[in-house]
Amino acid sequence: MKVAIFFGSKSDTETMKKAADVLKEFGVDYKAYAISAHRAGDLLIKTVAQAEAEGCQVIIAGAGLSAALPGVIAGHTVLPVIGVPLECVTPGKSNGLAGMDALLSTVQMPPQIPVASVGINNAKNAAYLALEILGINNPEIRKKLIEFRKKLASDAAVNNGEVEL
């Protein structure tokens, strides 16, 4: 396993699955865990240590509201942690902050314990950032990323970017 994906609640599965889909597309092994930093802290710390022992190189952690999960993980590992701030929405209503609370919690880490952050609900970008980190020492992943970027540029160049409105 190269990447571990953590999220605080099973209700976050749909959003965090987007990170898994990107990793699958690039052929990168991962494991996913739904563990709350608040409700199961001991299990979380044990699972982070287990992921490290299994060869994990990057951790993606999605959390909403106080968004403590990425920071708690970062406090228990020296692996890169990429936080995905999540908008917490119960069917039919939001908490009113549209994920800004989670974004600020994710980026406002204390000195010496950094967490990288992507946009609210942007688990896909967390996976792309994880791939870039892995690509530093993995020529195969780096080559796939280069080809992916070339395809993005090629797709954008169709009709010189002109679209019909």
Secondary structure, DSSP 8 states (H G I E B T S, - for coil): --EEEEES-GGGHHHHHHHHHHHHHTT--EEEEE--TTT-HHHHHHHHHHHHHTT--EEEEEEETT-HHHHHHHTT-SS-EEEEEE--EETTEE-SSTTHHHHHHHH---TT---EE--TT-HHHHHHHHHHHHHTT-HHHHHHHHHHHHHHHHHHHGGGG----
